[in-house]
Amino acid sequence: MHIAWLGKKAPFCGNVTYGLEVTHALRERGHQISFFHFDSESEGSEEVSLPYLYKSTIYTLPAPRSAKVLIQALQDLRPDIVHASLALSPLDFVLPEICADLDIPLVATFHLPFDAKRRNLTSSTQQFTYQIYAPSLAEYNQVIVFSDIQKDLLNRLGVPQSRLTVIPNGVDPDRYTPGYSQIKTDLQCERLFLYQGRVAVEKNVEALLKAWQRLAFPPQCKLAIVGDGPLAPLLKATYGNCQNVAWLGYIADEQRRIEILRGTDVFILPSLVEGLSLSLLEAMSCGVPCLATDVGADGEVVSGGAGIAIDANHVVNQLITLLPLFVDHPELGAIIGRKARLRVLERYTLDRNITQLEELYLSLLARQKEHFVVY
């Protein structure tokens, strides 16, 4: 198949990782990928640059002529499928009309974070975004979501069940495996706690730092913060004197990130909203016990003993209670870590999810052929 993939390559975020991982896996299976993304110039013959006025990790503002560039490129390339990894761009709302005019089946992956319980301002804002997107999503041929919870939410907002398909994030368990790590030696500690992700309001990293500050663990326990973002300078200034915190910043080297995960005793994700965290799945695949708030699909991922779900409204108090248990009872972490990796192997492998994606593409193409036979 020839797939026109509309996604992001910069700035770095979960959407970027998702697009690169999935398109690489599809190419490995012999599919042709034309990667459309907002940039000033293409990096190769398999890329199409769309002009833009502004882009960030949160949203993108296309240039006025971007739709024309997109239409012309699709007419020239004639892909079998258009797959849009949606990233808060006005172009998202006109794609159904463009693809309908060109008779190309259109798939969306809608991985905007959410909290179905609407417990705070951040989750309420995300719910509003879902309400804005729902009428347009109903016009896509298929919309991929990461969990049944997200599917039910969009269905309540008017997107037909028949248009929604659950295909969660996936990781390569042959790359993300338990193994040797030197990170504790590098950080001079015996017990290592880890947050990995963007340092932004919705990730609620400050709640983790507040809990860590109040726990006052001995020097042999350390908290590592891997990632960067708009709140990083403020949090460093506010909690700069907080004992035993290692600010490691953004780490581009995947092998180094895997080494850090392998040496981690507890992974913590205190988010206010989520889709399905790839960092969480990577940690679980490495056999790391995880504490994650029950937002988005993350609570579903760690259910049944594969991790510990915590209430997004009471992160500080719950971490103060839970984190010492993993220091005093390391066997608890070992048990949960084994269950975590098993959960990934059962439900969240990249290979399994790419197979589901291929099946979805084929069903849409078969439906298109039936349409032409009838009419």
N, C-alpha and C positions, 0 to 999 in steps of 0.2 A: 504493500500500500504506500501511497504518497500522502503524507500528513503535513498540512500546514499548521505549525504550532505557533500560537501567539502567546508570548510570555515575557518574562523579564530576565535580563542578564546582569543588571546593576540598578541601583545599589543593592548590596547583598542583603537577603532576607530569606525566609522560609520558602517564599514563592520561587525565588531564583534556584534554590536547591532542588525543589520539586521538579521544576522544568528541566534542569540539566540532568538529573537522575533518570527521569522518565524517558526523555528523548534519547539519551545514551543507550538505555536498555532497549528501546525500540529499534535503534540503528543496529544494535548487536543481533537482533532477530531478523535483520534484512530489510527493514522498512526504510523508505526514503523520507527524510525530514527536511522541510524548509522552515527555518526558525525566524519568525517575525518578531522584532522587538524594537522598542523605542531607543534609537541611538542616532548619532550623527553620521556614522558610516558603517557599512557591513565589513565583517572580518573574513568573509569567504563566500564562495558561490552558493553555499547552502543557507545563507542568511539574507534577510531583507530588513533594511533599516526603515523605521517609521519616524518621521520628523515629530519633534515634541517641543513644547515651551518650558516644561518643568517636570521633573520626576523625583520621587523620594521613595523610601521604603513603604510609605502608606498609600500614596496616590500618584497618578500621572496625568498631566495636562497635555493632550496632543496638540500639535500645530493644526491650523485650519485645513491644510491640504493633506493631512495624514490619511483620511478616509479614501481620498482619490488614489493615493499611493498604494494603499492596501488593495483596493478594487483592481487596479491595473496589474498588480503583482499576481493576484489570484487568477485573473483572466489569462495572464501569460503562462503561469505554472500549471493551472488546472489540477489541483490536488484532488484526491479522493475524499478527504475529510479535512475539515478545519476544526482544530482543538484549541480553545482559548482558556488559558490559565488566568482567570480574571483577577485584576489588581487595581480596582477602583479607578477606572478611566472612563470618560464619557464615550469612548469608542465601544465599550462593552454593550451599550444600549442600542447601537445601530447595527451591530454584527448580525443579528437575526435577519434583518431586512436585506443586508448585503448578500448573505449566503443564500437566502431564499431566491433572490434575483438571479444568482449564478448557479442555482440547483446543486449546491454543495452541502452535504449534511454538516451540521454544526454541533459540536460538543463543548461544554464548558466544565471546568473544574472550579467550584465555588468554595474556596477555603478561607473565607474571611472568618476571623475568630468570633466567638459568641459565648454567652452564658444564658442558657434557657431560663434560669431562675431570676434574671434581672435584679441582682442583689445590690448593684451600685451604679454610679453614673456612667462608668466605662461600659458596663454590660448593657445599660439602657441605650447608650449611643450606638452600640453595635446592633442592637435589635432594630433601631430606626434605620440603619443601613440595610438590613435584611428586608425591611418593609419597602424601601425604595427600589431594591433590586428585584423583588419577587415578580412584579408584572412582566419585566423583561425576560427573566429566567424562564417564565412559562412559554416563551416563544422559541427557546432553544430546542433542538431536537432531543438532546439529552443533557442533563446536568449531573455531574459527578460530585457527590458529597462524601465526607469521611466517616459518617456514623449514622445510625438509625435516629438518634436524637436530632441531629441536624436535618435529616430527611423529614421527620415529623414537623419540625419547626417551619420549614419552607412550605410543606403541604398545608399547614394551617394558614399560611399567608397567601395561599392561592396557587401555588405551583402544583400541577397535577402529579399524583403518585407515579403515573406512567412515564413521566419525564425525568424522574429522579432515580439515580443509581448509586448505591453505596460501594465505593472502592476506596478503602482507607490508604493513608500513607504507608509506605513499606521501606524496609532497609535490607541491605545485603548481609545476612547473618554469617557469611563466610569472611567478610571484611570486619564487621563489628562482632568480635568474639572475645570471650574472657582470655586473658593472657598476661604475660610478664609486663611490668611497668616500672620505670625508674622515677616516676613523678614524685613519690613521697621522699625519696632521697634528695631530689632537686629542691623540694620545698621544705626539707628538714622537718618532717612530721611523721607521726605514726598512724593517725586517723585523718582521713581526708573527706570533707564534704564539698559538694560542687553545685554551682549554678552555671548553666551554659545557655546562652541566648542573647537576645537584644536587651540592652539596659534602657528600658522605656517604661512609661507610666503603666501600660497594660500588663507588663510582666511582674510588677509588684515586688521588685528586688529589695526595695526599702524595708518591707515587712520582714524579709529574711535577715537583713542586716540588724534590724531592731532586736529580733529574737536572739541572734548571735551575740550581740552586745550584752544583753541581759544574762545570757547563759555563762559568760566569762569562763569558757573552757580553758584548761591548762595549755601551755605552749605546744605540747605534742599533738594537739588537735588544730587543724586549719580548715578555713573555708576559702575555696578558690572561686573567683568570678571570671568566667571565660566569656568574652563578648564585649561589645561596645554599643553606644547608642546615645541619644540626646540627654539622658539623665546621668550618664557616667561622671562627668565633671562635678556635678552637684553632689552626688552620693559620695564620691571620693573626698570632697571637701568636708562634708558633714560627718562621715564615718572614717575619716582618715586615721584617727587615733584608735579605731576599733582593733582590738588585739587579734592577731593571727588571721588576718584576711589578706589573701594574695590576689591582687588585681592583675590578671594575666592578659586582659585585652582581647581583641579579635585575633584568632589564630586561623590562618588560611590553610596551613598544612594539615590535611586530613589525618595523616598517620600520627601526627603529634596529638590531635584531638582524641584519636582512638587510644593512644597511650595514656592520656590523662583519664579517660573513662575507665580503662582497665585497672588503674590504680585507685579509683574512687571507692569509698566505703558507702556513701549515701549521696544520691542525686536529688536535688530539690528544685521543684518548679512551682513557684507561688503565684502564678498568673491570675489576673482578674478575668480575662477572657482568653480563649484559645480556639483553634480549629482542632487539629490533631498534631501535637508537637512532635516533629521529627527528632529533635534532641532527646525527648523522652524515650522514643523508640530505640534510638541509638544506644542510650544508656542501658535500657532493659536488655537489648541484644548482647551487650557486653557483660551481662549477669550482675548489674548493679541494682541494689534495692532503691526504689524511687518513692519519694513523697511528692504528690502532685495535687493541686486543687481540682475539685470536681467540676470544672468548667469545660465547655466544648465537649470533645470526645474523650478527654484525658481520664475522667473518672471511670468511663467504660473500659478503657485500656488497662487500668490497674485493678479492676474489680476482681473479686474471688481470690484474693491473696497474692496477686501478681505485683502488688505494690500497696501503698497506703494513700487513700484519697482523703484530702482535708478540705474543710469548708473555707471558701474564698473570703468569707467575712470574718474569720477568726484565725488567720494564718499565724500571727505572732504567738498567741497563747498555745496553739496546738504544736507549733515547732518547739516551744520551750518544754513542752511535755514529752514530745516524741524523740527529739534528737539525742538526749542523754541515754535513752534506751539502747541506741545503736552503739554508743560508747561503752556502756556497761555490759551489753549482751551481744557481742559480735556474731554469735551463732544465729541470732535473729535475722541479721542482714544476709547471711549466707543462704538461709532458707528462702527468703523473699527473692533474692537475686536469682536463684535457680528457677523459681516459678516465673520470674519476669522473662528470662530468656525463653523458657518453654512457651509462654504466651506469644512472644514474637514469632517463634517457629510455627506456631499453630495458625496465626491470623495475619501477621504483618510483615511477611517477606516480600521484597520487591518483585521477585520472580513470579510469585502467585498473583500479585496485583497487576503486573503487566499482562499476564494471560487473561485476566478479567477484562482489561482494557481492550485487548485485541478482539475478544469476543463481542464487546460492545460495538466496536467499529464495524465488524463483519455484519452484525445484526442491522445496523443502520444502512449499510450498503445494500443488504438484501431487501430491506424495506423500500429503498429508493428504486431498485430494479422492479419490484412489484408495482410500484406507483406508475412507472413508465409503461409497463405491460398493460395495466388497466386503462391508462389514458392515451 
